Amino acid sequence: MLESTEPENKVEPNRVLVCGLGSLGQNCVKALKEFGSVVSAIEQVQPTGWEISELPSLLENLFMGDCRQTRVLEQAGVRQCRAILLVTSNEKVNIETAFAARLLNPEIRLVVRSAKQNLNDLLGQHLGNFVAFEPTQLPATAFALAALSEEILGFFTLDGQLMRVVQQKNLHELRLVHEFNNRHRRILEYLPCDRLPEPRTENFENPFYQWEPEARVKAEDRLTYIEIADVANASVEKNKQKDLTQFLSEVVRGLLWQNLREKFAKYWQWTAENQTRLVATLCAIVVVVLVVLGTTLFLLFYPDITFTQSFFTASSLLLSGYGDMFGGVTNNDPAPTWLRFFALSLTVIGTALLGLLYGLLTESMLSARFQFLSRRPPIPEQGHVVLIGLGRVGQRVAALLQEFNQPFVAIANSEIAPSILPKMPLIVGDINHALTKANLAQAKSLVVVTDDEMINLEVAMMTHVANPDSYLVIRTFDQSFTDNLSKLLPYADVLCANAISAEAFAAAAYGENVISLFRLNNQTILVTEYLIQAGDTLNGLILAEVAYGYGVVPILHQEPQKTSKFMPSDDTRLNVGDRLVVLATIKGLQAVELGAIAAPTWSIYIEKALTKDAIFEGANVIVRVTDAPMSEARELMENLPKPLMFPLHKLQAQRLVRELAKAQVVSYIIDRDISADSPDL
C-alpha cells in the first residue's frame, strides 16, 4: 500500500499551487512561469475575463472550488507541490487554507498574503516553512524612490546598516570602473554615455551585473552601485553645501517689494480661511491705529513729554487706564474736552477688544486640547514631492520620504489621526482644491497612490498640465492598463503594484527570504537572503562563482556565530550554515534554484614573474582567486610562460590579472577555447 501511494505524494521541485486568481494571483502565475514553474490554480468561480490575456495558457490546471476544503486541495495536487501561494483578497481564507495545506503536505512552502504582522510571526513559528507578505506594502519603496530622484534607485536596512542603490552620472573622476569598488561599495552596472537610453525609455533592459571592469569612466557615463550609507549624514553634508553668499542672497530676495507683496497676499488668504484669525487680525490693526493716533495727539498737546511717555499713555488708556489719567471729581489737567472724550473712547474700545481677546484665547485653549497634536509643518514652497493618497501604501511612502529628509506635502480626502506621521505637512480636502495649495508649479514630483486608478490618472494628467517638468509616479493595479498607460504617458512612471509584489511572492515560493526590492532598467531586483544547507546549489562555491556564474551580487556574508561582512570578497567560500544576501533578478534566482550556473570560458596566460618571490606569491594568488589546487599553481609558476588551464569567468580572470600584477607577475586574459587550440600560448 505504501509503495502504491508513494509516487502520488512525491513532491515535484517545480510544481506550485496558486489559490486566488485576482490581479495579484494572475501576476504571481506569470512570475512563477518565468521561474520555470509548473503552475496550477484554484479559484472560487470561473473568471469572466483575464487581466493577463495569456494566463490560461500559463496554467497546467485550473480548479473551481473553495481552496479551504481538503477535497479541492487534494484534487489540485497539493501533496505534490513544493509551495502554495495563498493570495486571495480574504486574509481569513488564506490563513485557513494554510492550515489545511500544512496538514496535507507537512513539507510544503506556505506563502501567504496577510497584513497581520503579529499573527504572521506566530504562524511562522508554529507552522514552519511559512512566509507572509502584505502586497500593498511591498511596492511602497518603489513609489517613494521614483519620486525622490533619478539617482536613488533603492534602499533598505540590512543588519542595522542602511544600504543605498545609487545611479550617478556626470562623474569627474576619470578612473577605471573596478576602482570604484571598495569595502563599502559594489558596482552593479556601467553604461558609457553613447549607450545611455533616453529618459524613461520603455522596455530598455541591460543584462544585470555585466560590466567591463577595465573601462575608463568618462564624463556623462553612468554608474550604478550599492553602498553602505547613512541618510542623516548624507543630508547634513548636503545642507553644508549652502554657503553664506547663497543665504544672504535669499534674504535680500525675500525683502524685495514684489516678494513682500506676494507674502502679504498669502498671509491674508491664510487669515481669511479662519474666522478667528480674521477677527484677531482686524483687532490688531485697530489697536495699532489707535495707539499711533493716541501717541501723536498726546505729543502735540503735551510738548513737554517724550515719545515714550506719550506711547505708554495711549497704551494704558487702551488697557482701561482712563481712571488713572483723568479720574477724580476735580481734575486740573488742561486737556480739552474732545481729548478727554478720545481718551475715554480708547478705554472703551480697549475694554471691548480685551473682552474679545479673552474670548478668542478661551476658544483657542479649548480647541488646543484637541488640535495640539495635529499641528503640522508648513507646506514646502519648492523642490518638494506632492503625495496624494494616505492609505497604507501612502503612509509607508510618506514615512520613507521622511527617512530621506525629502520635503513633501501629503493630500488626503479626510482628516487622519494626529498621531500618524505628526511631522508630515498635510492638506485635507477635495483633491482638485488641495492641489492649488500644494505649490504644484514648483513641485519636484507627484506621487499619486490612491486606491482608484482613474483618480490617479486624472490627477497625474492635471499635474502635467500645471507643471510639465514635474516627475509623475502613478499607481495602477491592472497590468494591461499599466502597459497601455506607459505608452500613452511617456512622461510618467507607471508602476503596477501587483506586478511588483508578485515577483516577491514567486521568489518566496522557492524558499528564499525576500528582504526588499527595487527597479533597475525596467527589471525588478530582489534583495534575497539564503541560508546555506547541505545539498544546496550554492554550497561549496566561492563567491566569484556565485556572482559571475549565476549573475547575482553578494552583498553580505555571515558565518555561523560570527559577525556579518558587507561586500564580501570574491574569494569567500560558502559552507553549510552560512548566511548570504544577494541582489538578483528573478532569472538569477531561478538559475540558483536549478543550479544552472554559467560555464566559465576564460582563463589567463602568465608570461613571467619579475622576481623570485613573485613565483611564490603568484601561486598563492592563483589559489586564492581561482580555488585551483596548490600543486597545480606551484607547477605553473615554475614553468613560465604558460597558460592557466583552470576555467574562469571573465571578471574573475580580469581580477586575477590585477592581483598577479600586484605580486609582480605579468599576465593577461585569454579565451580558453583559443588557448586550447594554440599550445604555444
Secondary structure as GFF3:
##gff-version 3
##sequence-region A 1 681
A	DSSP	alpha_helix	2	9	.	.	.	ID=ss1
A	DSSP	beta_strand	12	19	.	.	.	ID=ss2
A	DSSP	alpha_helix	23	34	.	.	.	ID=ss3
A	DSSP	beta_strand	38	43	.	.	.	ID=ss4
A	DSSP	alpha_helix	55	58	.	.	.	ID=ss5
A	DSSP	beta_strand	61	64	.	.	.	ID=ss6
A	DSSP	alpha_helix	70	75	.	.	.	ID=ss7
A	DSSP	three_ten_helix	78	80	.	.	.	ID=ss8
A	DSSP	beta_strand	81	86	.	.	.	ID=ss9
A	DSSP	alpha_helix	91	104	.	.	.	ID=ss10
A	DSSP	beta_strand	109	113	.	.	.	ID=ss11
A	DSSP	alpha_helix	117	127	.	.	.	ID=ss12
A	DSSP	beta_strand	130	133	.	.	.	ID=ss13
A	DSSP	alpha_helix	140	148	.	.	.	ID=ss14
A	DSSP	beta_strand	152	158	.	.	.	ID=ss15
A	DSSP	beta_strand	161	168	.	.	.	ID=ss16
A	DSSP	three_ten_helix	177	180	.	.	.	ID=ss17
A	DSSP	beta_strand	185	191	.	.	.	ID=ss18
A	DSSP	three_ten_helix	193	195	.	.	.	ID=ss19
A	DSSP	beta_strand	222	228	.	.	.	ID=ss20
A	DSSP	alpha_helix	231	240	.	.	.	ID=ss21
A	DSSP	alpha_helix	244	255	.	.	.	ID=ss22
A	DSSP	alpha_helix	257	272	.	.	.	ID=ss23
A	DSSP	alpha_helix	275	301	.	.	.	ID=ss24
A	DSSP	alpha_helix	307	318	.	.	.	ID=ss25
A	DSSP	alpha_helix	322	326	.	.	.	ID=ss26
A	DSSP	alpha_helix	337	371	.	.	.	ID=ss27
A	DSSP	three_ten_helix	372	374	.	.	.	ID=ss28
A	DSSP	beta_strand	385	388	.	.	.	ID=ss29
A	DSSP	alpha_helix	392	403	.	.	.	ID=ss30
A	DSSP	beta_strand	408	412	.	.	.	ID=ss31
A	DSSP	beta_strand	426	428	.	.	.	ID=ss32
A	DSSP	alpha_helix	431	435	.	.	.	ID=ss33
A	DSSP	three_ten_helix	440	442	.	.	.	ID=ss34
A	DSSP	beta_strand	445	448	.	.	.	ID=ss35
A	DSSP	alpha_helix	453	466	.	.	.	ID=ss36
A	DSSP	beta_strand	471	476	.	.	.	ID=ss37
A	DSSP	alpha_helix	479	488	.	.	.	ID=ss38
A	DSSP	beta_strand	492	496	.	.	.	ID=ss39
A	DSSP	alpha_helix	497	508	.	.	.	ID=ss40
A	DSSP	beta_strand	513	520	.	.	.	ID=ss41
A	DSSP	beta_strand	523	531	.	.	.	ID=ss42
A	DSSP	alpha_helix	543	550	.	.	.	ID=ss43
A	DSSP	beta_strand	553	558	.	.	.	ID=ss44
A	DSSP	beta_strand	565	566	.	.	.	ID=ss45
A	DSSP	beta_strand	579	584	.	.	.	ID=ss46
A	DSSP	alpha_helix	586	594	.	.	.	ID=ss47
A	DSSP	beta_strand	602	609	.	.	.	ID=ss48
A	DSSP	alpha_helix	612	626	.	.	.	ID=ss49
A	DSSP	alpha_helix	630	638	.	.	.	ID=ss50
A	DSSP	beta_strand	642	648	.	.	.	ID=ss51
A	DSSP	alpha_helix	650	662	.	.	.	ID=ss52
A	DSSP	beta_strand	665	671	.	.	.	ID=ss53
A	DSSP	alpha_helix	672	677	.	.	.	ID=ss54
###
